[in-house]
Amino acid sequence: MPNKIDIVSRHEKFVVRIIENGETFEKEFTQVEHARSWASGQSLRLFHTADAATENLLQAYGHLDRPVAQG
């Protein structure tokens, strides 16, 4: 399973979900700007290049434009 970062909306919060080496970690934020900022730093850490980080964050931010299943 490839490493991945997503930002999803859940219960009026924004959750950054990181899949790293097959393990999932989630961190909740009340402000979308904080979630995006933290995800950006984690993406740089996880992927080590600006190009990969940018692509991954574009995918993660895209999730905020679509309805997200509540779970």
PQR file with spaces between the fields and no chain letter, atoms N, CA, C, O and H, PARSE charges and radii, in Angstrom:
ATOM       1  N    MET     1       0.851   -1.177    0.000 -0.4000 1.5000
ATOM       2  CA   MET     1       0.000    0.000    0.000 -0.0000 2.0000
ATOM       3  C    MET     1       0.896    1.240    0.000  0.5500 1.7000
ATOM       4  O    MET     1       1.797    1.363    0.830 -0.5500 1.4000
ATOM       5  N    PRO     2       0.641    2.152   -0.934 -0.5600 1.5000
ATOM       6  CA   PRO     2       1.466    3.370   -0.986  0.2800 2.0000
ATOM       7  C    PRO     2       1.142    4.329    0.158  0.5500 1.7000
ATOM       8  O    PRO     2       0.035    4.321    0.697 -0.5500 1.4000
ATOM       9  N    ASN     3       2.107    5.139    0.512 -0.4000 1.5000
ATOM      10  CA   ASN     3       1.865    6.186    1.506 -0.0000 2.0000
ATOM      11  C    ASN     3       0.888    7.195    0.930  0.5500 1.7000
ATOM      12  O    ASN     3       0.885    7.452   -0.274 -0.5500 1.4000
ATOM      13  H    ASN     3       3.007    5.146    0.074  0.4000 1.0000
ATOM      14  N    LYS     4       0.055    7.769    1.800 -0.4000 1.5000
ATOM      15  CA   LYS     4      -0.998    8.657    1.325 -0.0000 2.0000
ATOM      16  C    LYS     4      -1.414    9.608    2.439  0.5500 1.7000
ATOM      17  O    LYS     4      -1.354    9.257    3.618 -0.5500 1.4000
ATOM      18  H    LYS     4       0.058    7.561    2.778  0.4000 1.0000
ATOM      19  N    ILE     5      -1.839   10.820    2.060 -0.4000 1.5000
ATOM      20  CA   ILE     5      -2.391   11.785    3.014 -0.0000 2.0000
ATOM      21  C    ILE     5      -3.713   12.288    2.454  0.5500 1.7000
ATOM      22  O    ILE     5      -3.794   12.684    1.291 -0.5500 1.4000
ATOM      23  H    ILE     5      -1.888   11.105    1.102  0.4000 1.0000
ATOM      24  N    ASP     6      -4.750   12.271    3.291 -0.4000 1.5000
ATOM      25  CA   ASP     6      -6.062   12.783    2.929 -0.0000 2.0000
ATOM      26  C    ASP     6      -6.525   13.763    3.992  0.5500 1.7000
ATOM      27  O    ASP     6      -6.130   13.672    5.154 -0.5500 1.4000
ATOM      28  H    ASP     6      -4.684   11.949    4.235  0.4000 1.0000
ATOM      29  N    ILE     7      -7.368   14.701    3.582 -0.4000 1.5000
ATOM      30  CA   ILE     7      -8.074   15.552    4.534 -0.0000 2.0000
ATOM      31  C    ILE     7      -9.557   15.296    4.314  0.5500 1.7000
ATOM      32  O    ILE     7     -10.060   15.446    3.200 -0.5500 1.4000
ATOM      33  H    ILE     7      -7.690   14.776    2.638  0.4000 1.0000
ATOM      34  N    VAL     8     -10.253   14.913    5.367 -0.4000 1.5000
ATOM      35  CA   VAL     8     -11.681   14.624    5.272 -0.0000 2.0000
ATOM      36  C    VAL     8     -12.435   15.416    6.327  0.5500 1.7000
ATOM      37  O    VAL     8     -11.881   15.793    7.359 -0.5500 1.4000
ATOM      38  H    VAL     8      -9.845   14.791    6.272  0.4000 1.0000
ATOM      39  N    SER     9     -13.698   15.658    6.050 -0.4000 1.5000
ATOM      40  CA   SER     9     -14.564   16.337    7.003 -0.0000 2.0000
ATOM      41  C    SER     9     -15.335   15.272    7.776  0.5500 1.7000
ATOM      42  O    SER     9     -15.908   14.355    7.187 -0.5500 1.4000
ATOM      43  H    SER     9     -14.148   15.352    5.211  0.4000 1.0000
ATOM      44  N    ARG    10     -15.342   15.407    9.115 -0.4000 1.5000
ATOM      45  CA   ARG    10     -16.047   14.432    9.945 -0.0000 2.0000
ATOM      46  C    ARG    10     -16.559   15.136   11.199  0.5500 1.7000
ATOM      47  O    ARG    10     -15.780   15.714   11.957 -0.5500 1.4000
ATOM      48  H    ARG    10     -14.877   16.152    9.593  0.4000 1.0000
ATOM      49  N    HIS    11     -17.859   15.084   11.408 -0.4000 1.5000
ATOM      50  CA   HIS    11     -18.478   15.645   12.613 -0.0000 2.0000
ATOM      51  C    HIS    11     -18.046   17.092   12.846  0.5500 1.7000
ATOM      52  O    HIS    11     -17.646   17.459   13.951 -0.5500 1.4000
ATOM      53  H    HIS    11     -18.492   14.614   10.792  0.4000 1.0000
ATOM      54  N    GLU    12     -18.130   17.905   11.802 -0.4000 1.5000
ATOM      55  CA   GLU    12     -17.795   19.326   11.867 -0.0000 2.0000
ATOM      56  C    GLU    12     -16.324   19.602   12.210  0.5500 1.7000
ATOM      57  O    GLU    12     -15.987   20.691   12.676 -0.5500 1.4000
ATOM      58  H    GLU    12     -18.455   17.607   10.904  0.4000 1.0000
ATOM      59  N    LYS    13     -15.469   18.630   11.980 -0.4000 1.5000
ATOM      60  CA   LYS    13     -14.022   18.795   12.153 -0.0000 2.0000
ATOM      61  C    LYS    13     -13.342   18.365   10.873  0.5500 1.7000
ATOM      62  O    LYS    13     -13.963   17.759    9.999 -0.5500 1.4000
ATOM      63  H    LYS    13     -15.743   17.746   11.602  0.4000 1.0000
ATOM      64  N    PHE    14     -12.061   18.680   10.766 -0.4000 1.5000
ATOM      65  CA   PHE    14     -11.265   18.304    9.606 -0.0000 2.0000
ATOM      66  C    PHE    14     -10.194   17.332   10.078  0.5500 1.7000
ATOM      67  O    PHE    14      -9.411   17.636   10.978 -0.5500 1.4000
ATOM      68  H    PHE    14     -11.557   19.171   11.476  0.4000 1.0000
ATOM      69  N    VAL    15     -10.175   16.169    9.460 -0.4000 1.5000
ATOM      70  CA   VAL    15      -9.286   15.096    9.884 -0.0000 2.0000
ATOM      71  C    VAL    15      -8.217   14.877    8.824  0.5500 1.7000
ATOM      72  O    VAL    15      -8.518   14.660    7.650 -0.5500 1.4000
ATOM      73  H    VAL    15     -10.811   15.922    8.729  0.4000 1.0000
ATOM      74  N    VAL    16      -6.965   14.939    9.261 -0.4000 1.5000
ATOM      75  CA   VAL    16      -5.853   14.584    8.387 -0.0000 2.0000
ATOM      76  C    VAL    16      -5.575   13.108    8.640  0.5500 1.7000
ATOM      77  O    VAL    16      -5.245   12.702    9.755 -0.5500 1.4000
ATOM      78  H    VAL    16      -6.722   15.116   10.214  0.4000 1.0000
ATOM      79  N    ARG    17      -5.714   12.320    7.588 -0.4000 1.5000
ATOM      80  CA   ARG    17      -5.472   10.879    7.685 -0.0000 2.0000
ATOM      81  C    ARG    17      -4.203   10.558    6.914  0.5500 1.7000
ATOM      82  O    ARG    17      -4.099   10.840    5.720 -0.5500 1.4000
ATOM      83  H    ARG    17      -5.981   12.650    6.683  0.4000 1.0000
ATOM      84  N    ILE    18      -3.245    9.969    7.603 -0.4000 1.5000
ATOM      85  CA   ILE    18      -1.970    9.596    6.990 -0.0000 2.0000
ATOM      86  C    ILE    18      -1.879    8.075    6.972  0.5500 1.7000
ATOM      87  O    ILE    18      -2.065    7.415    7.995 -0.5500 1.4000
ATOM      88  H    ILE    18      -3.329    9.740    8.573  0.4000 1.0000
ATOM      89  N    ILE    19      -1.595    7.541    5.808 -0.4000 1.5000
ATOM      90  CA   ILE    19      -1.276    6.116    5.687 -0.0000 2.0000
ATOM      91  C    ILE    19       0.203    6.052    5.375  0.5500 1.7000
ATOM      92  O    ILE    19       0.653    6.509    4.324 -0.5500 1.4000
ATOM      93  H    ILE    19      -1.444    8.077    4.978  0.4000 1.0000
ATOM      94  N    GLU    20       0.949    5.483    6.296 -0.4000 1.5000
ATOM      95  CA   GLU    20       2.405    5.407    6.159 -0.0000 2.0000
ATOM      96  C    GLU    20       2.847    3.983    6.459  0.5500 1.7000
ATOM      97  O    GLU    20       2.627    3.465    7.554 -0.5500 1.4000
ATOM      98  H    GLU    20       0.583    5.113    7.150  0.4000 1.0000
ATOM      99  N    ASN    21       3.470    3.365    5.471 -0.4000 1.5000
ATOM     100  CA   ASN    21       3.954    1.995    5.608 -0.0000 2.0000
ATOM     101  C    ASN    21       2.847    1.054    6.081  0.5500 1.7000
ATOM     102  O    ASN    21       3.075    0.175    6.912 -0.5500 1.4000
ATOM     103  H    ASN    21       3.649    3.786    4.582  0.4000 1.0000
ATOM     104  N    GLY    22       1.630    1.255    5.531 -0.4000 1.5000
ATOM     105  CA   GLY    22       0.514    0.380    5.844 -0.0000 2.0000
ATOM     106  C    GLY    22      -0.218    0.691    7.138  0.5500 1.7000
ATOM     107  O    GLY    22      -1.211    0.032    7.446 -0.5500 1.4000
ATOM     108  H    GLY    22       1.445    1.969    4.855  0.4000 1.0000
ATOM     109  N    GLU    23       0.240    1.674    7.906 -0.4000 1.5000
ATOM     110  CA   GLU    23      -0.415    2.034    9.159 -0.0000 2.0000
ATOM     111  C    GLU    23      -1.120    3.370    8.998  0.5500 1.7000
ATOM     112  O    GLU    23      -0.620    4.264    8.316 -0.5500 1.4000
ATOM     113  H    GLU    23       1.047    2.209    7.656  0.4000 1.0000
ATOM     114  N    THR    24      -2.289    3.507    9.630 -0.4000 1.5000
ATOM     115  CA   THR    24      -3.091    4.725    9.521 -0.0000 2.0000
ATOM     116  C    THR    24      -3.027    5.523   10.812  0.5500 1.7000
ATOM     117  O    THR    24      -3.147    4.976   11.908 -0.5500 1.4000
ATOM     118  H    THR    24      -2.695    2.780   10.184  0.4000 1.0000
ATOM     119  N    PHE    25      -2.835    6.828   10.661 -0.4000 1.5000
ATOM     120  CA   PHE    25      -2.832    7.770   11.780 -0.0000 2.0000
ATOM     121  C    PHE    25      -3.763    8.917   11.406  0.5500 1.7000
ATOM     122  O    PHE    25      -3.736    9.390   10.270 -0.5500 1.4000
ATOM     123  H    PHE    25      -2.738    7.273    9.771  0.4000 1.0000
ATOM     124  N    GLU    26      -4.589    9.370   12.353 -0.4000 1.5000
ATOM     125  CA   GLU    26      -5.482   10.492   12.106 -0.0000 2.0000
ATOM     126  C    GLU    26      -5.299   11.568   13.163  0.5500 1.7000
ATOM     127  O    GLU    26      -5.063   11.277   14.336 -0.5500 1.4000
ATOM     128  H    GLU    26      -4.611    8.985   13.276  0.4000 1.0000
ATOM     129  N    LYS    27      -5.410   12.815   12.727 -0.4000 1.5000
ATOM     130  CA   LYS    27      -5.339   13.959   13.640 -0.0000 2.0000
ATOM     131  C    LYS    27      -6.463   14.918   13.267  0.5500 1.7000
ATOM     132  O    LYS    27      -6.618   15.281   12.101 -0.5500 1.4000
ATOM     133  H    LYS    27      -5.601   13.051   11.775  0.4000 1.0000
ATOM     134  N    GLU    28      -7.255   15.331   14.274 -0.4000 1.5000
ATOM     135  CA   GLU    28      -8.402   16.213   14.045 -0.0000 2.0000
ATOM     136  C    GLU    28      -8.050   17.679   14.277  0.5500 1.7000
ATOM     137  O    GLU    28      -7.239   18.020   15.138 -0.5500 1.4000
ATOM     138  H    GLU    28      -7.130   15.037   15.221  0.4000 1.0000
ATOM     139  N    PHE    29      -8.690   18.534   13.474 -0.4000 1.5000
ATOM     140  CA   PHE    29      -8.539   19.986   13.598 -0.0000 2.0000
ATOM     141  C    PHE    29      -9.920   20.622   13.504  0.5500 1.7000
ATOM     142  O    PHE    29     -10.807   20.098   12.830 -0.5500 1.4000
ATOM     143  H    PHE    29      -9.348   18.257   12.774  0.4000 1.0000
ATOM     144  N    THR    30     -10.095   21.741   14.175 -0.4000 1.5000
ATOM     145  CA   THR    30     -11.361   22.462   14.077 -0.0000 2.0000
ATOM     146  C    THR    30     -11.358   23.447   12.918  0.5500 1.7000
ATOM     147  O    THR    30     -12.425   23.836   12.445 -0.5500 1.4000
ATOM     148  H    THR    30      -9.374   22.166   14.722  0.4000 1.0000
ATOM     149  N    GLN    31     -10.198   23.853   12.456 -0.4000 1.5000
ATOM     150  CA   GLN    31     -10.066   24.806   11.348 -0.0000 2.0000
ATOM     151  C    GLN    31      -9.415   24.122   10.154  0.5500 1.7000
ATOM     152  O    GLN    31      -8.388   23.459   10.301 -0.5500 1.4000
ATOM     153  H    GLN    31      -9.331   23.537   12.841  0.4000 1.0000
ATOM     154  N    VAL    32     -10.000   24.276    8.988 -0.4000 1.5000
ATOM     155  CA   VAL    32      -9.456   23.638    7.798 -0.0000 2.0000
ATOM     156  C    VAL    32      -8.049   24.150    7.480  0.5500 1.7000
ATOM     157  O    VAL    32      -7.213   23.394    6.986 -0.5500 1.4000
ATOM     158  H    VAL    32     -10.834   24.815    8.869  0.4000 1.0000
ATOM     159  N    GLU    33      -7.783   25.428    7.761 -0.4000 1.5000
ATOM     160  CA   GLU    33      -6.453   25.977    7.489 -0.0000 2.0000
ATOM     161  C    GLU    33      -5.381   25.262    8.318  0.5500 1.7000
ATOM     162  O    GLU    33      -4.275   25.023    7.834 -0.5500 1.4000
ATOM     163  H    GLU    33      -8.462   26.043    8.163  0.4000 1.0000
ATOM     164  N    HIS    34      -5.708   24.929    9.547 -0.4000 1.5000
ATOM     165  CA   HIS    34      -4.756   24.215   10.402 -0.0000 2.0000
ATOM     166  C    HIS    34      -4.530   22.800    9.885  0.5500 1.7000
ATOM     167  O    HIS    34      -3.402   22.306    9.886 -0.5500 1.4000
ATOM     168  H    HIS    34      -6.606   25.124    9.940  0.4000 1.0000
ATOM     169  N    ALA    35      -5.593   22.154    9.447 -0.4000 1.5000
ATOM     170  CA   ALA    35      -5.463   20.802    8.889 -0.0000 2.0000
ATOM     171  C    ALA    35      -4.589   20.831    7.641  0.5500 1.7000
ATOM     172  O    ALA    35      -3.720   19.976    7.469 -0.5500 1.4000
ATOM     173  H    ALA    35      -6.509   22.555    9.446  0.4000 1.0000
ATOM     174  N    ARG    36      -4.814   21.802    6.779 -0.4000 1.5000
ATOM     175  CA   ARG    36      -4.022   21.901    5.549 -0.0000 2.0000
ATOM     176  C    ARG    36      -2.551   22.186    5.851  0.5500 1.7000
ATOM     177  O    ARG    36      -1.662   21.617    5.217 -0.5500 1.4000
ATOM     178  H    ARG    36      -5.520   22.497    6.918  0.4000 1.0000
ATOM     179  N    SER    37      -2.304   23.051    6.801 -0.4000 1.5000
ATOM     180  CA   SER    37      -0.927   23.377    7.168 -0.0000 2.0000
ATOM     181  C    SER    37      -0.202   22.151    7.719  0.5500 1.7000
ATOM     182  O    SER    37       0.928   21.860    7.325 -0.5500 1.4000
ATOM     183  H    SER    37      -3.026   23.513    7.316  0.4000 1.0000
ATOM     184  N    TRP    38      -0.851   21.445    8.622 -0.4000 1.5000
ATOM     185  CA   TRP    38      -0.223   20.266    9.215 -0.0000 2.0000
ATOM     186  C    TRP    38      -0.019   19.183    8.160  0.5500 1.7000
ATOM     187  O    TRP    38       1.019   18.522    8.132 -0.5500 1.4000
ATOM     188  H    TRP    38      -1.768   21.682    8.942  0.4000 1.0000
ATOM     189  N    ALA    39      -1.025   19.005    7.288 -0.4000 1.5000
ATOM     190  CA   ALA    39      -0.904   18.008    6.221 -0.0000 2.0000
ATOM     191  C    ALA    39       0.245   18.349    5.284  0.5500 1.7000
ATOM     192  O    ALA    39       0.952   17.459    4.811 -0.5500 1.4000
ATOM     193  H    ALA    39      -1.868   19.542    7.311  0.4000 1.0000
ATOM     194  N    SER    40       0.429   19.624    5.021 -0.4000 1.5000
ATOM     195  CA   SER    40       1.518   20.057    4.150 -0.0000 2.0000
ATOM     196  C    SER    40       2.877   19.661    4.724  0.5500 1.7000
ATOM     197  O    SER    40       3.725   19.122    4.013 -0.5500 1.4000
ATOM     198  H    SER    40      -0.145   20.347    5.405  0.4000 1.0000
ATOM     199  N    GLY    41       3.074   19.927    5.995 -0.4000 1.5000
ATOM     200  CA   GLY    41       4.334   19.540    6.644 -0.0000 2.0000
ATOM     201  C    GLY    41       4.537   18.038    6.659  0.5500 1.7000
ATOM     202  O    GLY    41       5.646   17.551    6.438 -0.5500 1.4000
ATOM     203  H    GLY    41       2.385   20.365    6.573  0.4000 1.0000
ATOM     204  N    GLN    42       3.463   17.303    6.922 -0.4000 1.5000
ATOM     205  CA   GLN    42       3.565   15.843    6.941 -0.0000 2.0000
ATOM     206  C    GLN    42       3.843   15.297    5.543  0.5500 1.7000
ATOM     207  O    GLN    42       4.570   14.316    5.383 -0.5500 1.4000
ATOM     208  H    GLN    42       2.562   17.699    7.102  0.4000 1.0000
ATOM     209  N    SER    43       3.264   15.934    4.547 -0.4000 1.5000
ATOM     210  CA   SER    43       3.508   15.498    3.182 -0.0000 2.0000
ATOM     211  C    SER    43       4.970   15.689    2.800  0.5500 1.7000
ATOM     212  O    SER    43       5.568   14.821    2.165 -0.5500 1.4000
ATOM     213  H    SER    43       2.674   16.731    4.677  0.4000 1.0000
ATOM     214  N    LEU    44       5.539   16.815    3.182 -0.4000 1.5000
ATOM     215  CA   LEU    44       6.963   17.039    2.912 -0.0000 2.0000
ATOM     216  C    LEU    44       7.816   16.003    3.631  0.5500 1.7000
ATOM     217  O    LEU    44       8.781   15.487    3.068 -0.5500 1.4000
ATOM     218  H    LEU    44       5.053   17.520    3.698  0.4000 1.0000
ATOM     219  N    ARG    45       7.462   15.703    4.869 -0.4000 1.5000
ATOM     220  CA   ARG    45       8.200   14.689    5.627 -0.0000 2.0000
ATOM     221  C    ARG    45       8.076   13.318    4.979  0.5500 1.7000
ATOM     222  O    ARG    45       9.053   12.577    4.867 -0.5500 1.4000
ATOM     223  H    ARG    45       6.678   16.123    5.327  0.4000 1.0000
ATOM     224  N    LEU    46       6.866   12.995    4.556 -0.4000 1.5000
ATOM     225  CA   LEU    46       6.580   11.660    4.049 -0.0000 2.0000
ATOM     226  C    LEU    46       7.148   11.418    2.660  0.5500 1.7000
ATOM     227  O    LEU    46       7.618   10.320    2.358 -0.5500 1.4000
ATOM     228  H    LEU    46       6.072   13.596    4.647  0.4000 1.0000
ATOM     229  N    PHE    47       7.107   12.437    1.817 -0.4000 1.5000
ATOM     230  CA   PHE    47       7.483   12.230    0.426 -0.0000 2.0000
ATOM     231  C    PHE    47       8.821   12.851    0.036  0.5500 1.7000
ATOM     232  O    PHE    47       9.357   12.519   -1.021 -0.5500 1.4000
ATOM     233  H    PHE    47       6.725   13.328    2.062  0.4000 1.0000
ATOM     234  N    HIS    48       9.368   13.729    0.844 -0.4000 1.5000
ATOM     235  CA   HIS    48      10.712   14.281    0.653 -0.0000 2.0000
ATOM     236  C    HIS    48      10.908   15.131   -0.594  0.5500 1.7000
ATOM     237  O    HIS    48      12.020   15.598   -0.842 -0.5500 1.4000
ATOM     238  H    HIS    48       8.932   13.999    1.703  0.4000 1.0000
ATOM     239  N    THR    49       9.864   15.345   -1.383 -0.4000 1.5000
ATOM     240  CA   THR    49      10.020   16.215   -2.546 -0.0000 2.0000
ATOM     241  C    THR    49       8.814   17.132   -2.667  0.5500 1.7000
ATOM     242  O    THR    49       7.698   16.750   -2.316 -0.5500 1.4000
ATOM     243  H    THR    49       8.961   14.966   -1.181  0.4000 1.0000
ATOM     244  N    ALA    50       9.035   18.310   -3.151 -0.4000 1.5000
ATOM     245  CA   ALA    50       7.939   19.272   -3.314 -0.0000 2.0000
ATOM     246  C    ALA    50       6.936   18.790   -4.350  0.5500 1.7000
ATOM     247  O    ALA    50       5.734   18.989   -4.171 -0.5500 1.4000
ATOM     248  H    ALA    50       9.941   18.620   -3.436  0.4000 1.0000
ATOM     249  N    ASP    51       7.398   18.155   -5.441 -0.4000 1.5000
ATOM     250  CA   ASP    51       6.474   17.703   -6.482 -0.0000 2.0000
ATOM     251  C    ASP    51       5.508   16.654   -5.959  0.5500 1.7000
ATOM     252  O    ASP    51       4.303   16.756   -6.191 -0.5500 1.4000
ATOM     253  H    ASP    51       8.374   17.993   -5.586  0.4000 1.0000
ATOM     254  N    ALA    52       6.012   15.653   -5.261 -0.4000 1.5000
ATOM     255  CA   ALA    52       5.142   14.616   -4.720 -0.0000 2.0000
ATOM     256  C    ALA    52       4.219   15.199   -3.667  0.5500 1.7000
ATOM     257  O    ALA    52       3.045   14.833   -3.597 -0.5500 1.4000
ATOM     258  H    ALA    52       6.991   15.571   -5.073  0.4000 1.0000
ATOM     259  N    ALA    53       4.736   16.097   -2.851 -0.4000 1.5000
ATOM     260  CA   ALA    53       3.914   16.718   -1.807 -0.0000 2.0000
ATOM     261  C    ALA    53       2.789   17.530   -2.427  0.5500 1.7000
ATOM     262  O    ALA    53       1.650   17.469   -1.963 -0.5500 1.4000
ATOM     263  H    ALA    53       5.690   16.394   -2.907  0.4000 1.0000
ATOM     264  N    THR    54       3.092   18.277   -3.452 -0.4000 1.5000
ATOM     265  CA   THR    54       2.076   19.098   -4.098 -0.0000 2.0000
ATOM     266  C    THR    54       0.981   18.228   -4.690  0.5500 1.7000
ATOM     267  O    THR    54      -0.200   18.521   -4.505 -0.5500 1.4000
ATOM     268  H    THR    54       4.017   18.326   -3.829  0.4000 1.0000
ATOM     269  N    GLU    55       1.339   17.183   -5.388 -0.4000 1.5000
ATOM     270  CA   GLU    55       0.346   16.280   -5.985 -0.0000 2.0000
ATOM     271  C    GLU    55      -0.524   15.646   -4.914  0.5500 1.7000
ATOM     272  O    GLU    55      -1.745   15.588   -5.059 -0.5500 1.4000
ATOM     273  H    GLU    55       2.299   16.945   -5.539  0.4000 1.0000
ATOM     274  N    ASN    56       0.086   15.175   -3.853 -0.4000 1.5000
ATOM     275  CA   ASN    56      -0.664   14.523   -2.790 -0.0000 2.0000
ATOM     276  C    ASN    56      -1.607   15.506   -2.096  0.5500 1.7000
ATOM     277  O    ASN    56      -2.740   15.147   -1.777 -0.5500 1.4000
ATOM     278  H    ASN    56       1.078   15.222   -3.735  0.4000 1.0000
ATOM     279  N    LEU    57      -1.164   16.722   -1.862 -0.4000 1.5000
ATOM     280  CA   LEU    57      -2.021   17.714   -1.210 -0.0000 2.0000
ATOM     281  C    LEU    57      -3.158   18.145   -2.124  0.5500 1.7000
ATOM     282  O    LEU    57      -4.260   18.408   -1.643 -0.5500 1.4000
ATOM     283  H    LEU    57      -0.243   17.014   -2.122  0.4000 1.0000
ATOM     284  N    LEU    58      -2.923   18.222   -3.417 -0.4000 1.5000
ATOM     285  CA   LEU    58      -4.014   18.536   -4.333 -0.0000 2.0000
ATOM     286  C    LEU    58      -5.094   17.472   -4.250  0.5500 1.7000
ATOM     287  O    LEU    58      -6.284   17.786   -4.275 -0.5500 1.4000
ATOM     288  H    LEU    58      -2.028   18.007   -3.808  0.4000 1.0000
ATOM     289  N    GLN    59      -4.686   16.220   -4.153 -0.4000 1.5000
ATOM     290  CA   GLN    59      -5.649   15.131   -4.002 -0.0000 2.0000
ATOM     291  C    GLN    59      -6.363   15.246   -2.659  0.5500 1.7000
ATOM     292  O    GLN    59      -7.579   15.067   -2.589 -0.5500 1.4000
ATOM     293  H    GLN    59      -3.720   15.965   -4.133  0.4000 1.0000
ATOM     294  N    ALA    60      -5.632   15.537   -1.606 -0.4000 1.5000
ATOM     295  CA   ALA    60      -6.243   15.636   -0.275 -0.0000 2.0000
ATOM     296  C    ALA    60      -7.232   16.789   -0.217  0.5500 1.7000
ATOM     297  O    ALA    60      -8.329   16.633    0.319 -0.5500 1.4000
ATOM     298  H    ALA    60      -4.644   15.683   -1.662  0.4000 1.0000
ATOM     299  N    TYR    61      -6.863   17.947   -0.760 -0.4000 1.5000
ATOM     300  CA   TYR    61      -7.757   19.104   -0.716 -0.0000 2.0000
ATOM     301  C    TYR    61      -8.997   18.864   -1.557  0.5500 1.7000
ATOM     302  O    TYR    61     -10.063   19.400   -1.256 -0.5500 1.4000
ATOM     303  H    TYR    61      -5.972   18.075   -1.195  0.4000 1.0000
ATOM     304  N    GLY    62      -8.870   18.072   -2.598 -0.4000 1.5000
ATOM     305  CA   GLY    62     -10.019   17.770   -3.437 -0.0000 2.0000
ATOM     306  C    GLY    62     -11.128   17.080   -2.670  0.5500 1.7000
ATOM     307  O    GLY    62     -12.298   17.218   -3.028 -0.5500 1.4000
ATOM     308  H    GLY    62      -8.004   17.637   -2.842  0.4000 1.0000
ATOM     309  N    HIS    63     -10.791   16.343   -1.626 -0.4000 1.5000
ATOM     310  CA   HIS    63     -11.801   15.650   -0.829 -0.0000 2.0000
ATOM     311  C    HIS    63     -12.733   16.638   -0.137  0.5500 1.7000
ATOM     312  O    HIS    63     -13.877   16.290    0.157 -0.5500 1.4000
ATOM     313  H    HIS    63      -9.840   16.230   -1.336  0.4000 1.0000
ATOM     314  N    LEU    64     -12.280   17.848    0.129 -0.4000 1.5000
ATOM     315  CA   LEU    64     -13.110   18.818    0.825 -0.0000 2.0000
ATOM     316  C    LEU    64     -14.193   19.381   -0.090  0.5500 1.7000
ATOM     317  O    LEU    64     -15.181   19.935    0.392 -0.5500 1.4000
ATOM     318  H    LEU    64     -11.351   18.131   -0.110  0.4000 1.0000
ATOM     319  N    ASP    65     -14.022   19.247   -1.393 -0.4000 1.5000
ATOM     320  CA   ASP    65     -14.996   19.764   -2.330 -0.0000 2.0000
ATOM     321  C    ASP    65     -16.130   18.779   -2.605  0.5500 1.7000
ATOM     322  O    ASP    65     -17.135   19.144   -3.215 -0.5500 1.4000
ATOM     323  H    ASP    65     -13.219   18.797   -1.785  0.4000 1.0000
ATOM     324  N    ARG    66     -15.973   17.546   -2.162 -0.4000 1.5000
ATOM     325  CA   ARG    66     -16.990   16.526   -2.379 -0.0000 2.0000
ATOM     326  C    ARG    66     -17.579   16.106   -1.038  0.5500 1.7000
ATOM     327  O    ARG    66     -16.914   16.204   -0.006 -0.5500 1.4000
ATOM     328  H    ARG    66     -15.156   17.250   -1.667  0.4000 1.0000
ATOM     329  N    PRO    67     -18.828   15.636   -1.051 -0.5600 1.5000
ATOM     330  CA   PRO    67     -19.386   15.116    0.206  0.2800 2.0000
ATOM     331  C    PRO    67     -18.561   13.950    0.708  0.5500 1.7000
ATOM     332  O    PRO    67     -18.114   13.113   -0.076 -0.5500 1.4000
ATOM     333  N    VAL    68     -18.362   13.895    1.994 -0.4000 1.5000
ATOM     334  CA   VAL    68     -17.556   12.842    2.606 -0.0000 2.0000
ATOM     335  C    VAL    68     -18.478   11.994    3.460  0.5500 1.7000
ATOM     336  O    VAL    68     -19.275   12.524    4.233 -0.5500 1.4000
ATOM     337  H    VAL    68     -18.726   14.575    2.631  0.4000 1.0000
ATOM     338  N    ALA    69     -18.375   10.685    3.325 -0.4000 1.5000
ATOM     339  CA   ALA    69     -19.187    9.787    4.147 -0.0000 2.0000
ATOM     340  C    ALA    69     -18.833    9.954    5.607  0.5500 1.7000
ATOM     341  O    ALA    69     -17.656    9.946    5.967 -0.5500 1.4000
ATOM     342  H    ALA    69     -17.728   10.254    2.697  0.4000 1.0000
ATOM     343  N    GLN    70     -19.817   10.102    6.435 -0.4000 1.5000
ATOM     344  CA   GLN    70     -19.596   10.223    7.867 -0.0000 2.0000
ATOM     345  C    GLN    70     -19.403    8.829    8.457  0.5500 1.7000
ATOM     346  O    GLN    70     -20.143    7.900    8.133 -0.5500 1.4000
ATOM     347  H    GLN    70     -20.774   10.109    6.143  0.4000 1.0000
ATOM     348  N    GLY    71     -18.396    8.691    9.330 -0.4000 1.5000
ATOM     349  CA   GLY    71     -18.161    7.352    9.849 -0.0000 2.0000
ATOM     350  C    GLY    71     -17.665    7.340   11.225  0.5500 1.7000
ATOM     351  O    GLY    71     -17.425    6.271   11.786 -0.5500 1.4000
ATOM     352  H    GLY    71     -17.795    9.445    9.593  0.4000 1.0000
